[in-house]
């Protein structure tokens, strides 16, 4: 690949990173392509060089995040009895490493744009089918129910993170040092 191509791909990734941050912070409707351009230090027409509209930019951010999720779940190598837990840890690692993108994916169903909702529906269906297939291949009983609960738990994690209500879903407490959670003081004895 030519250096110019590398620079162009790098700039596109920078645009996606900035867009993910801005969409996560301000939402789809309040974020503009001009905001994204300003955050990256490029012109708005340069953003349109890669993405024909704000909606296509948003969908590209979601697509990159969905691919991350599918890859993370596919890469999990664990014995059947630890598969769900290990896949859950893979999701948490994604949330820690790519917080904005993963929260956008998990909350994208709230965007009322038809193309976004259709895309979100298809991708969640794909994730569900892949998770269910992994559970079936592992020989887990009730794979469909387990896949449904697994995805539901991911949505609960995303909601608790988005609303800053960590007590709704205490995933961080499972490894406080890693996720920067201070230990709770011991309750006084009575």
C-alpha positions, -999 to +999 in steps of 0.1 A: +000+000+000+013+034-009+021+059+019-007+082+006-032+052+009-019+046+045-024+082+055-059+082+040-069+051+058-054+065+090-074+097+086-106+077+080-100+058+112-094+092+130-128+104+116-145+072+128-129+076+163-139+112+166-174+105+154-178+076+179-168+099+207-191+128+196-221+105+189-217+089+223-214+122+240-240+143+222-262+118+204-269+113+168-291+143+163-269+169+181-236+158+165-228+173+131-203+164+105-188+198+111-182+188+147-165+156+136-143+175+111-133+201+138-124+173+162-101+157+136-087+189+123-100+185+088-126+203+067-162+191+065-159+183+028-130+160+037-153+140+060-177+138+030-149+124+010-152+092+030-188+094+041-216+108+019-238+118+049-239+119+087-261+088+086-235+069+065-208+081+090-229+069+119-235+035+102-198+031+096-191+037+133-217+011+142-204-013+116-168-011+129-181-017+164-203-047+154-173-062+136-153-058+169-181-076+188-184-105+163-146-109+162-143-109+200-170-135+204-156-157+176-120-155+191-131-168+225-115-201+232-130-217+264-143-250+275-181-253+274-187-247+311-167-214+309-179-202+274-205-178+286-183-162+312-154-159+289-175-144+262-189-120+288-153-110+297-146-104+260-175-080+259-163-062+290-129-059+275-144-043+244-164-019+266-132-009+284-111-006+252-138+009+228-164+023+252-180+049+230-184+025+200-198-004+221-222+019+240-234+033+206-240-002+193-259-012+224-281+019+224-284+024+186-319+010+186-330+043+202-321+062+170-353+067+150-338+069+116-352+040+096-318+030+081-301+029+115-330+009+131-330-016+102-292-020+104-293-023+141-320-050+139-300-070+114-268-068+133-283-077+166-299-107+149-265-117+135-249-114+169-277-134+185-274-161+159-237-163+163-238-164+201-266-191+199-245-211+174-214-209+197-235-221+226-250-249+206-216-260+193-204-261+229-233-284+238-250-260+262-286-268+270-312-242+261-287-224+239-313-200+225-324-189+260-288-186+271-280-165+240-310-143+247-300-138+284-264-132+274-274-103+250-299-090+275-271-088+301-250-069+276-278-044+271-281-040+309-244-033+312-247-007+284-277+009+300-260+011+334-229+026+318-249+051+297-270+063+326-240+062+350-259+039+373-233+013+381-254-003+409-278-015+383-252-038+368-221-044+390-198-059+364-169-036+375-170-050+410-159-084+397-124-070+391-121-037+409-084-031+404-087-036+367-117-014+362-108+013+387-135+007+413-126+015+448-134-011+474-166-005+494-161+003+530-171-026+553-204-022+570-202-015+607-210-044+628-240-042+651 
